[in-house]
């Protein structure tokens, strides 16, 4: 199936077996950040909304006083910040260690409610999600839905990595269908210090050029 982003005109060819028979999947255009919803049967809706946009509509539970105090923190200007989610203890230790070595002020989140609450108070530079399985479970899907329901401006500022057993760094279509910037395999965990700066700089370079062109087009249209 071929889909076209109505934000920038970029075309994607998605294998039929990747399209859900029922429900919907939300993807993010790598060209402009526009959100595209592909519903069961191949119906396409671009620009937000749709069944898959349930992240912000999902009702948040009541946070405990301890968690509420943790999420209501602010960081000094210029500091690199990250959120990470990992139910697997050994991998969690490695993620915390590498993010610290990369210079991130990193915070672990245990559930959807905590992540959603933290994103109310601060726009993090990096969100790293880990699951020791081929497919994401309900808890992680809730987090992904929330991230992909953000406004385009918010989403462009955050680099999202999904690490799972089917992850593949060079498979851009997989990342596109998951609504993340990059998918990795757990074997890549030891190379985060190499991979993360390179991939984040690549995205910044792309959007810098994208915004320059957008501003030029707008100024020429105003003449």
C-alpha positions as CSV (number, residue, x, y, z in Angstrom):
1,X,0.0,0.0,0.0
2,X,1.3,3.5,-0.8
3,X,0.5,6.4,1.4
4,X,1.3,10.1,0.9
5,X,1.8,12.6,3.7
6,X,-0.4,15.6,3.2
7,X,2.1,17.7,5.3
8,X,5.1,17.4,3.0
9,X,4.1,15.1,0.1
10,X,6.6,12.3,1.1
11,X,5.5,8.9,-0.2
12,X,5.8,5.6,1.7
13,X,5.2,2.1,0.5
14,X,4.0,-0.1,3.4
15,X,3.8,-3.9,3.0
16,X,0.3,-5.1,3.2
17,X,1.1,-7.5,6.1
18,X,2.1,-4.5,8.2
19,X,-1.4,-2.9,8.0
20,X,-3.7,-3.9,10.8
21,X,-6.9,-5.9,9.9
22,X,-8.8,-4.1,12.7
23,X,-8.1,-1.1,14.9
24,X,-5.5,1.4,13.8
25,X,-1.8,2.3,14.0
26,X,-0.4,5.8,14.1
27,X,2.8,6.6,12.3
28,X,4.9,9.8,12.1
29,X,6.2,11.2,8.8
30,X,10.0,11.2,8.8
31,X,9.8,14.2,6.4
32,X,7.8,16.7,8.4
33,X,6.7,15.0,11.6
34,X,3.0,14.9,10.5
35,X,1.0,12.2,12.2
36,X,-0.7,9.7,9.9
37,X,-3.3,7.1,11.1
38,X,-3.7,3.9,9.1
39,X,-7.0,2.2,10.1
40,X,-8.0,-1.4,9.6
41,X,-8.6,-2.1,5.9
42,X,-6.1,0.5,4.8
43,X,-8.0,3.7,5.4
44,X,-5.6,6.6,5.9
45,X,-6.1,9.8,8.0
46,X,-3.4,12.4,8.1
47,X,-2.8,15.3,10.4
48,X,-3.8,13.8,13.8
49,X,-6.9,12.5,15.4
50,X,-8.3,9.1,14.6
51,X,-8.6,5.9,16.6
52,X,-4.9,5.6,17.3
53,X,-4.7,9.0,18.9
54,X,-5.7,7.8,22.3
55,X,-2.6,8.8,24.2
56,X,-3.8,12.2,25.5
57,X,-7.4,10.9,25.7
58,X,-6.4,8.1,28.0
59,X,-7.5,8.9,31.5
60,X,-4.6,9.3,33.9
61,X,-4.8,7.6,37.3
62,X,-4.2,9.4,40.6
63,X,-0.5,9.7,41.3
64,X,0.9,8.9,44.7
65,X,2.3,11.9,46.7
66,X,5.8,10.5,46.2
67,X,5.5,10.3,42.5
68,X,3.8,13.7,42.2
69,X,6.7,15.3,44.0
70,X,9.2,13.6,41.7
71,X,7.5,14.7,38.4
72,X,7.1,18.3,39.4
73,X,10.8,19.1,39.0
74,X,12.5,21.6,36.7
75,X,16.0,21.5,35.2
76,X,18.5,24.3,34.7
77,X,18.6,25.7,31.2
78,X,20.9,23.9,28.7
79,X,21.0,20.5,30.5
80,X,20.3,17.4,28.5
81,X,17.4,15.4,29.8
82,X,16.0,12.0,29.2
83,X,13.1,9.7,30.3
84,X,13.5,5.9,30.1
85,X,11.2,2.9,30.7
86,X,12.6,-0.6,31.1
87,X,10.9,-3.4,33.1
88,X,14.0,-5.6,32.8
89,X,16.3,-5.1,35.8
90,X,19.7,-5.9,34.1
91,X,18.9,-3.8,31.0
92,X,17.7,-1.0,33.3
93,X,21.1,-0.8,35.0
94,X,22.9,-0.6,31.7
95,X,20.5,2.1,30.4
96,X,21.0,4.2,33.5
97,X,24.8,3.8,33.3
98,X,25.1,4.8,29.7
99,X,22.7,7.7,29.9
100,X,24.8,9.1,32.8
101,X,27.9,8.7,30.7
102,X,26.3,10.5,27.8
103,X,25.7,13.4,30.2
104,X,21.9,13.2,30.4
105,X,19.9,14.1,33.5
106,X,17.8,10.9,33.2
107,X,14.7,9.8,35.0
108,X,13.2,6.4,35.0
109,X,9.4,6.1,34.6
110,X,7.5,3.0,35.7
111,X,4.2,3.5,34.0
112,X,2.1,5.6,31.6
113,X,0.8,8.0,34.2
114,X,4.2,9.0,35.4
115,X,5.5,9.6,31.9
116,X,2.4,11.7,31.0
117,X,2.8,13.7,34.2
118,X,6.5,14.4,33.6
119,X,5.8,15.6,30.1
120,X,3.4,18.2,31.4
121,X,6.3,20.0,33.2
122,X,9.2,19.5,30.9
123,X,10.1,18.7,27.3
124,X,12.7,16.0,27.4
125,X,15.4,15.6,24.8
126,X,15.3,11.8,24.7
127,X,12.8,9.1,25.5
128,X,14.2,5.6,25.6
129,X,11.8,2.6,25.8
130,X,12.9,-1.0,26.3
131,X,11.0,-4.3,26.2
132,X,12.5,-7.8,26.1
133,X,10.0,-9.0,23.6
134,X,9.2,-8.9,19.9
135,X,5.9,-7.0,20.3
136,X,5.1,-4.2,22.7
137,X,2.7,-4.9,25.5
138,X,-0.3,-2.9,26.6
139,X,1.6,-0.7,29.0
140,X,4.3,0.2,26.5
141,X,1.7,0.8,23.8
142,X,0.0,3.3,26.0
143,X,3.2,5.2,26.3
144,X,3.8,5.1,22.5
145,X,0.2,6.3,21.9
146,X,0.7,9.2,24.3
147,X,4.0,10.2,22.6
148,X,2.4,10.1,19.2
149,X,-0.5,12.2,20.3
150,X,1.7,15.2,21.0
151,X,1.7,18.3,18.8
152,X,4.1,18.3,15.9
153,X,6.3,21.0,17.5
154,X,6.5,19.0,20.8
155,X,7.3,15.7,19.0
156,X,10.0,17.2,16.8
157,X,11.9,18.3,19.9
158,X,12.0,14.8,21.4
159,X,14.1,11.9,20.1
160,X,12.3,8.6,20.8
161,X,14.1,5.2,20.8
162,X,12.4,1.8,21.0
163,X,14.5,-1.1,22.0
164,X,13.0,-4.6,21.5
165,X,13.8,-8.0,20.1
166,X,12.7,-7.2,16.6
167,X,14.4,-3.8,16.6
168,X,16.6,-2.9,13.6
169,X,18.6,0.4,13.4
170,X,18.6,0.5,9.6
171,X,14.9,-0.3,9.2
172,X,13.3,3.1,8.9
173,X,10.0,1.6,8.0
174,X,9.8,-0.2,11.3
175,X,10.5,3.0,13.2
176,X,7.9,4.8,11.1
177,X,5.2,2.3,11.8
178,X,6.0,2.4,15.6
179,X,5.9,6.2,15.6
180,X,9.5,6.5,16.9
181,X,12.7,8.0,15.6
182,X,14.8,4.8,15.9
183,X,14.4,1.1,16.7
184,X,17.3,-0.9,18.2
185,X,17.9,-4.5,19.2
186,X,18.9,-5.3,22.8
187,X,22.4,-6.2,21.5
188,X,22.8,-2.5,20.6
189,X,22.4,-1.5,24.2
190,X,26.2,-1.6,24.8
191,X,26.7,0.9,22.0
192,X,24.2,3.6,23.1
193,X,27.1,6.0,23.8
194,X,28.0,5.8,20.1
195,X,24.5,5.5,18.6
196,X,22.5,8.1,20.5
197,X,24.6,11.3,19.8
198,X,25.0,10.4,16.1
199,X,21.3,9.7,15.5
200,X,20.1,12.8,17.5
201,X,22.5,15.1,15.6
202,X,21.2,13.6,12.3
203,X,17.6,14.5,13.3
204,X,18.6,18.0,14.4
205,X,20.4,18.6,11.1
206,X,17.4,17.4,9.1
207,X,14.9,19.6,10.9
208,X,17.2,22.6,10.8
209,X,17.2,22.4,7.0
210,X,13.4,21.6,6.9
211,X,12.6,24.7,9.0
212,X,14.9,26.9,6.9
213,X,13.1,25.8,3.7
214,X,9.7,26.2,5.4
215,X,10.6,29.7,6.5
216,X,11.8,30.6,3.0
217,X,8.7,29.3,1.3
218,X,6.5,31.3,3.8
219,X,8.5,34.5,3.2
220,X,8.3,34.1,-0.6
221,X,4.5,33.4,-0.4
222,X,4.1,36.7,1.5
223,X,5.7,38.8,-1.2
